[in-house]
């Protein structure tokens, strides 16, 4: 296929060249009706390219076939049989994959317990029975690692009738599962493997990056192009291969959830990113990997900042690591990751995608250069030099056993059933009716249907006091927690 083409981008250029005008949504009419104060901030070009997909970019029957051609080019680029574009993020795409594989199946779906909150939302939405795969837990660093093939095999032995398995890899920290081994375990049983690879859109384009799910036999994988690519927020693609998942069913499940007003800007950016990677991906990622090494070297020289790399790998840890994720443990400085992230935002105008009680994470992309890396290293050094504040509020960290809560009800039943809000201390022993998720990274500590214990309540409430964000709780301050009514 001709990867110099970008059919959606070309169609948008033609739309502008021909001077089309639609008596259709969007009502701003390519920016003509936008408040000038808004235009000054957002810019005219964004509104000019925000046009209706059909009839607009394409005709009412989509006879130009621009989207279909762009999706076929995407699939060809990464070695999938089929690709589907989504303008609703990987949160939608992973739900569609779950429904396609296990919708209507009473025997459930194998799901890694360290899954993102969007997967839990899929369980609530669909009513699927989760068959939890326990992640590997690093007690020293208080971090979970993706499950091993052996753990997946053990879970299959407990639930042999499950419809399929869903694994998250890479994790938000950049740690990766042994996808080849897990795919082999699933396929021994003739069951499909879904990989939530939201953080891995770039993986097919450089050999020094971790394994790309399609290369080792995953049946469906979902990627967020806005995370590690150059697409707009909400730009997602799910890829399909093999014959264990029906492409018509997958498309239909996506259509159930998808907006009927997809954003052409998001579509075109997905198409343009695919062309960029097909033509220049290797060299761009080669440069980004060198920059990440440079960032790690500079940051490692800062007193009290420890760069985590090899500590994250090994038999009891992760199989591989995306080295574009620069993970820093700042705990020996006496400060928390929350404090570091807040200082960097306020004093150096630098935002970090992840912070927790002891770490901050800087993600290097193909857009970075020596100047941005120098700014990062200089800012972290300046933060370290100014530390005079008292030690952070202590967080009560649960042990691996304490954080593994017992599932008492289906997530859907607990979420939609009668609920009541009780003081956090009184929620111990009760069944949660909401998910409680430190964000980022967005992995729920408590799910609807799980029995809450004292250790988890202490962890979350002490974490909030220290700066943890739990945005999906009805009460983000966790003075109260929603539980299933008695």
matplotlib code that plots the C-alpha trace (Angstrom):
import matplotlib.pyplot as plt

x = [0.0, 1.1, 2.0, 2.8, -0.9, -3.0, -6.6, -8.3, -5.8, -5.9, -9.7, -9.7, -7.2, -9.7, -12.5, -10.7, -9.5, -13.0, -14.5, -17.3, -20.0, -22.5, -25.9, -25.2, -23.5, -21.2, -23.1, -19.9, -19.6, -15.8, -15.4, -17.6, -19.9, -17.2, -16.8, -13.6, -12.4, -12.5, -11.0, -8.0, -7.2, -8.0, -7.1, -9.0, -7.4, -8.9, -12.4, -11.8, -11.0, -13.8, -16.3, -18.9, -17.6, -20.6, -22.1, -19.1, -15.6, -17.2, -20.7, -23.8, -23.0, -19.3, -18.6, -15.1, -14.1, -11.5, -12.0, -11.9, -8.8, -7.1, -8.0, -6.6, -3.4, -3.1, -3.6, -1.0, 1.5, 1.4, 0.7, -2.9, -5.7, -8.1, -7.9, -10.8, -10.4, -12.1, -12.6, -13.7, -10.4, -9.2, -11.7, -14.4, -12.2, -11.4, -15.1, -16.0, -13.3, -14.6, -18.2, -17.1, -15.2, -17.4, -20.7, -23.6, -21.2, -22.1, -18.7, -16.9, -13.6, -10.2, -9.1, -5.8, -6.7, -4.3, -6.5, -7.3, -10.6, -12.0, -12.0, -13.8, -16.3, -16.7, -17.5, -20.1, -21.6, -21.7, -22.5, -19.6, -18.2, -14.6, -12.2, -9.4, -5.7, -3.6, -0.8, 2.7, 3.4, 6.7, 6.5, 9.8, 8.7, 5.0, 4.2, 2.3, 3.7, 1.8, 0.9, 3.2, 2.1, 2.1, -0.4, -2.6, -2.4, -3.4, -6.4, -7.5, -7.3, -9.7, -12.1, -11.7, -15.0, -14.1, -14.6, -11.1, -8.4, -7.6, -4.1, -2.8, 0.7, 2.5, 1.5, 1.4, 5.0, 6.2, 6.5, 5.4, 4.1, 5.4, 2.7, 4.1, 3.9, 0.4, -0.9, 0.4, -1.4, -4.7, -4.4, -3.7, -7.4, -8.6, -9.4, -8.6, -6.3, -7.2, -4.3, -5.0, -1.9, -3.0, 0.5, 2.1, 1.0, 4.7, 5.9, 5.7, 8.1, 11.4, 13.1, 14.5, 11.0, 9.0, 7.1, 4.2, 1.1, 0.2, 3.7, 3.2, -0.3, -2.6, -6.1, -7.2, -5.1, -6.1, -3.8, -4.1, -2.3, -2.5, -0.4, 2.8, 2.0, 1.2, -2.5, -5.1, -6.6, -9.3, -7.6, -7.6, -7.2, -8.1, -6.3, -7.6, -6.0, -6.8, -10.1, -10.9, -12.8, -15.4, -14.5, -18.2, -19.1, -16.2, -17.3, -20.9, -19.9, -17.9, -20.8, -23.0, -20.7, -19.3, -20.4, -22.5, -20.6, -16.9, -14.4, -12.7, -9.7, -9.1, -9.5, -7.1, -4.5, -4.6, -4.2, -1.3, 0.5, 0.3, 2.0, 4.6, 5.5, 5.5, 7.9, 10.0, 9.1, 12.4, 14.5, 12.2, 12.0, 15.7, 16.3, 13.6, 15.3, 18.7, 17.0, 15.5, 18.9, 20.3, 17.4, 18.1, 21.8, 21.2, 18.5, 20.5, 23.2, 20.7, 21.1, 18.1, 16.7, 16.8, 16.1, 14.2, 15.0, 16.5, 14.8, 11.5, 12.6, 13.1, 11.4, 9.2, 8.7, 8.0, 9.2, 10.2, 10.3, 9.5, 12.6, 10.8, 9.1, 11.6, 10.5, 12.1, 11.9, 12.3, 11.5, 15.0, 14.7, 12.0, 9.4, 6.6, 6.0, 2.9, 5.0, 7.6, 5.0, 3.2, 6.4, 7.5, 4.1, 4.0, 7.6, 8.9, 5.6, 6.4, 3.6, 4.3, 1.9, 2.2, 3.1, 2.5, 3.6, 7.3, 7.7, 7.3, 7.3, 8.5, 7.4, 9.7, 8.2, 9.3, 8.5, 11.2, 14.6, 17.8, 16.1, 13.1, 15.3, 17.6, 14.6, 13.4, 16.8, 17.3, 13.8, 14.1, 17.6, 16.1, 13.3, 15.8, 17.9, 15.0, 13.6, 13.2, 9.6, 8.8, 8.4, 5.2, 2.1, 2.7, 0.8, -0.2, 0.9, -1.0, 0.8, 0.2, -2.2, -4.2, -4.7, -6.3, -9.9, -12.5, -15.2, -18.7, -20.9, -20.7, -19.4, -22.6, -24.9, -23.0, -22.9, -26.5, -28.1, -29.3, -26.4, -25.7, -22.8, -21.2, -18.2, -15.0, -14.2, -17.6, -17.1, -14.8, -16.4, -19.0, -19.3, -18.2, -20.7, -18.1, -14.6, -11.8, -9.0, -5.8, -5.3, -3.0, -2.2, -5.9, -5.8, -8.7, -7.8, -11.4, -13.9, -17.7, -18.6, -15.4, -15.4, -13.5, -11.0, -9.3, -5.9, -7.3, -9.3, -6.3, -4.2, -6.7, -7.6, -3.9, -3.1, -5.7, -4.3, -0.9, -2.0, -3.4, -6.2, -9.2, -11.4, -14.0, -15.2, -18.5, -16.6, -13.1, -12.0, -13.1, -14.9, -17.6, -17.6, -20.6, -21.4, -24.1, -27.1, -28.0]
y = [0.0, 3.6, 4.9, 8.3, 8.8, 10.2, 10.0, 11.8, 14.6, 14.9, 15.0, 17.8, 19.7, 19.3, 20.4, 23.7, 24.0, 23.6, 26.1, 23.8, 25.2, 23.1, 24.0, 21.2, 20.9, 22.1, 25.3, 27.5, 27.0, 26.6, 29.3, 32.1, 32.2, 31.7, 34.4, 36.3, 35.9, 32.1, 32.3, 34.2, 31.4, 28.3, 29.7, 29.9, 26.8, 24.4, 25.6, 25.7, 22.0, 21.0, 19.8, 17.2, 13.7, 13.0, 14.9, 17.1, 15.7, 12.8, 12.7, 11.3, 7.7, 8.0, 7.1, 8.6, 5.8, 8.1, 6.6, 3.0, 3.6, 5.3, 2.4, -0.1, 1.8, 1.8, -2.0, -2.6, -0.4, -2.3, -5.8, -6.2, -7.6, -4.8, -1.4, 0.7, 4.4, 5.8, 9.5, 8.5, 7.3, 3.9, 3.9, 3.3, 1.0, -1.4, -1.6, -2.5, -5.3, -6.6, -6.8, -8.4, -11.1, -11.8, -9.9, -12.3, -14.8, -15.9, -17.5, -14.2, -12.7, -13.1, -9.6, -8.4, -6.8, -3.9, -2.7, 0.9, 2.3, 2.3, -1.5, -1.5, 0.8, -1.8, -4.4, -2.2, -1.3, -4.8, -6.8, -9.2, -11.4, -10.5, -13.5, -11.7, -12.3, -11.2, -8.9, -9.4, -7.0, -5.3, -4.6, -2.7, -0.2, -0.5, -1.0, -3.7, -5.5, -7.2, -10.9, -13.6, -16.3, -18.8, -16.6, -16.4, -20.2, -20.7, -18.4, -20.3, -23.5, -22.0, -20.6, -22.7, -21.5, -17.8, -16.2, -14.7, -12.7, -9.0, -7.8, -4.3, -3.8, -1.4, -0.2, 3.5, 3.1, 1.6, -1.9, -4.7, -8.2, -11.3, -11.0, -13.8, -16.2, -15.0, -15.2, -18.8, -19.8, -18.3, -19.9, -23.3, -23.1, -21.5, -18.3, -14.7, -12.3, -8.6, -6.3, -2.8, -1.3, 2.3, 3.4, 1.4, 3.0, 3.6, 0.1, -1.3, 1.3, 0.6, -2.7, -1.4, -0.8, -3.6, -6.2, -5.0, -7.1, -7.9, -9.3, -12.0, -13.2, -10.9, -11.0, -7.5, -4.6, -1.1, 1.9, 5.6, 7.6, 10.8, 9.1, 8.1, 9.3, 12.7, 12.5, 14.6, 13.6, 11.0, 9.5, 5.7, 2.7, -0.9, -3.5, -7.1, -10.2, -13.9, -15.6, -15.8, -12.5, -11.7, -8.3, -7.6, -8.2, -6.0, -3.2, -3.5, -3.3, -0.2, 1.3, 0.8, 3.0, 5.3, 8.9, 9.5, 12.8, 11.8, 14.6, 15.0, 16.7, 13.5, 11.2, 13.3, 13.4, 9.6, 9.3, 11.8, 10.1, 6.7, 8.3, 10.0, 6.7, 4.6, 7.1, 8.3, 6.4, 4.6, 7.7, 9.7, 7.1, 6.5, 10.1, 10.0, 6.9, 8.8, 11.7, 9.5, 8.1, 11.6, 12.6, 9.6, 10.4, 14.0, 13.2, 10.5, 13.0, 14.9, 14.0, 11.9, 11.2, 7.5, 6.5, 3.2, 0.9, -2.6, -2.7, -3.0, -6.1, -9.7, -13.0, -11.4, -8.2, -7.1, -8.7, -5.6, -1.8, 1.1, 3.3, 6.4, 6.4, 8.1, 7.0, 8.8, 7.7, 10.9, 9.3, 9.7, 13.5, 13.4, 14.7, 13.0, 12.8, 14.9, 17.7, 17.5, 17.6, 20.5, 22.5, 21.8, 23.0, 26.2, 27.3, 25.9, 25.5, 21.8, 19.2, 15.6, 12.9, 10.8, 11.3, 9.2, 9.0, 8.5, 8.9, 11.2, 10.2, 12.1, 10.7, 11.4, 11.6, 12.2, 15.9, 16.4, 17.7, 18.7, 21.9, 20.2, 17.5, 20.2, 22.1, 18.9, 18.1, 21.7, 22.0, 18.8, 19.9, 23.3, 21.5, 19.4, 22.4, 24.2, 21.4, 22.9, 21.8, 19.2, 15.6, 14.7, 13.5, 9.8, 7.4, 4.1, 1.7, -1.7, -5.0, -7.1, -9.3, -6.3, -4.7, -7.8, -7.3, -10.0, -9.7, -10.1, -8.9, -8.2, -4.7, -3.9, -5.0, -3.1, 0.1, 0.2, -1.3, 0.6, 2.5, 4.7, 7.0, 6.2, 7.8, 6.3, 4.6, 2.9, 1.5, -1.2, -4.6, -3.1, -3.7, -0.8, 0.7, 2.9, 2.6, 4.5, 5.3, 7.2, 9.1, 9.0, 6.2, 5.3, 1.8, 1.4, 0.4, -0.5, -1.7, -1.8, -5.2, -5.6, -5.8, -2.8, -3.4, -1.2, -1.1, 0.2, 2.9, 4.0, 4.0, 6.1, 8.6, 9.1, 9.4, 12.1, 14.0, 13.8, 15.0, 11.9, 12.6, 10.2, 11.9, 9.3, 9.0, 10.7, 12.4, 13.0, 13.9, 10.5, 11.8, 9.4, 6.3, 4.9, 1.3, -1.2, -0.5, -3.2]
z = [0.0, -0.6, 2.8, 1.4, 1.2, 4.1, 2.7, 5.5, 5.6, 1.8, 1.9, 4.4, 2.3, -0.7, 1.5, 2.1, -1.5, -2.9, -0.4, 0.7, 3.0, 4.9, 6.3, 8.8, 12.2, 13.5, 14.0, 14.2, 10.4, 10.3, 12.9, 11.3, 14.4, 17.1, 19.7, 18.9, 22.4, 22.0, 18.5, 19.9, 22.3, 20.3, 16.8, 13.5, 12.0, 14.6, 13.8, 10.1, 10.1, 12.5, 9.8, 9.6, 8.7, 6.4, 4.6, 4.8, 4.5, 2.6, 1.0, 2.6, 1.6, 2.4, -1.2, -1.0, 1.4, 3.1, 6.5, 5.3, 3.3, 6.3, 8.5, 5.9, 5.7, 9.5, 9.7, 6.9, 8.7, 12.0, 10.7, 11.8, 9.7, 10.5, 12.2, 13.6, 14.4, 17.5, 18.4, 21.9, 23.3, 24.3, 27.1, 24.4, 22.3, 25.2, 26.2, 22.6, 22.6, 25.9, 24.5, 21.3, 23.1, 26.1, 25.7, 26.6, 28.1, 31.6, 32.2, 32.3, 31.1, 32.6, 33.6, 35.2, 38.5, 37.8, 34.9, 34.2, 35.4, 31.9, 32.0, 35.3, 33.7, 30.9, 33.5, 35.1, 31.7, 30.3, 33.4, 32.6, 35.4, 36.0, 36.6, 38.3, 37.4, 40.3, 39.3, 40.7, 43.6, 44.3, 48.0, 48.1, 45.5, 46.2, 42.5, 40.7, 37.6, 34.8, 35.4, 34.1, 31.6, 34.6, 36.5, 33.4, 33.1, 36.7, 36.2, 33.1, 35.1, 37.6, 35.0, 31.8, 30.4, 30.4, 27.0, 26.8, 28.6, 28.9, 29.9, 30.3, 28.8, 29.0, 32.4, 33.0, 34.4, 31.1, 32.5, 30.1, 30.2, 28.4, 25.7, 23.6, 26.5, 27.5, 24.0, 23.7, 27.0, 25.7, 22.3, 23.7, 24.8, 21.6, 23.5, 22.4, 24.1, 24.3, 25.1, 26.5, 24.9, 25.3, 26.2, 23.3, 20.0, 19.1, 19.8, 16.2, 14.9, 16.6, 17.5, 20.8, 22.2, 23.9, 22.0, 19.9, 20.7, 17.1, 16.5, 19.1, 18.4, 20.4, 18.9, 19.7, 20.9, 21.7, 21.5, 22.4, 19.7, 21.9, 24.6, 22.8, 19.3, 17.8, 17.6, 19.4, 22.8, 22.3, 19.2, 19.6, 17.3, 17.9, 15.9, 15.1, 13.7, 13.4, 13.5, 17.2, 17.2, 14.6, 13.0, 12.2, 15.8, 17.0, 14.6, 15.8, 19.4, 18.7, 16.9, 20.0, 22.0, 19.4, 19.0, 15.8, 15.4, 15.1, 15.1, 11.8, 13.4, 15.5, 12.5, 10.3, 13.1, 13.4, 9.6, 9.6, 12.5, 10.7, 7.6, 9.8, 11.5, 8.3, 6.7, 9.6, 12.7, 13.2, 13.0, 15.2, 17.9, 17.7, 18.6, 21.3, 22.9, 22.9, 24.6, 27.2, 28.0, 28.2, 30.6, 32.8, 33.0, 33.9, 36.5, 38.1, 39.1, 41.3, 45.0, 46.2, 42.8, 41.8, 38.3, 38.2, 35.3, 35.9, 39.3, 37.4, 35.5, 36.5, 37.3, 40.0, 38.1, 34.6, 31.3, 29.5, 29.9, 27.6, 28.2, 27.0, 30.4, 32.8, 36.3, 39.2, 42.9, 45.0, 48.4, 49.8, 49.5, 52.3, 49.9, 48.0, 44.3, 44.8, 46.3, 43.6, 40.8, 42.4, 42.7, 39.2, 37.9, 40.0, 39.7, 36.4, 34.4, 33.9, 34.1, 34.7, 33.7, 36.8, 40.5, 43.5, 47.1, 46.1, 42.4, 39.4, 35.8, 32.7, 29.4, 26.5, 23.0, 19.4, 20.0, 22.6, 22.0, 23.9, 25.1, 26.6, 28.3, 29.7, 31.0, 32.8, 34.4, 35.4, 36.9, 39.0, 40.2, 41.2, 43.1, 44.9, 45.9, 47.5, 49.7, 53.1, 53.8, 56.4, 55.5, 53.6, 55.4, 56.1, 53.9, 55.3, 52.6, 52.6, 52.1, 49.0, 50.9, 52.3, 48.9, 47.4, 48.3, 48.1, 45.4, 46.9, 44.1, 40.3, 39.7, 37.8, 40.6, 43.2, 41.2, 40.1, 43.3, 46.4, 47.9, 50.9, 51.8, 55.1, 56.9, 55.6, 58.9, 58.9, 55.3, 56.7, 56.1, 53.7, 49.9, 47.8, 45.4, 43.7, 42.4, 44.3, 42.0, 42.7, 39.5, 37.7, 37.0, 37.1, 38.6, 41.1, 44.6, 45.3, 42.8, 43.0, 44.5, 46.6, 50.4, 51.8, 54.6, 57.1, 55.5, 52.2, 53.9, 55.8, 52.6, 50.7, 53.4, 54.4, 50.7, 50.1, 53.1, 51.5, 48.1, 46.3, 43.8, 43.9, 41.3, 40.6, 44.3, 45.0, 47.8, 46.4, 50.0, 51.1, 54.2, 53.0, 50.8, 48.8, 49.8, 49.0, 51.2, 53.7]

ax = plt.figure().add_subplot(projection="3d")
ax.plot(x, y, z, "-o")
ax.set_aspect("equal")
plt.show()
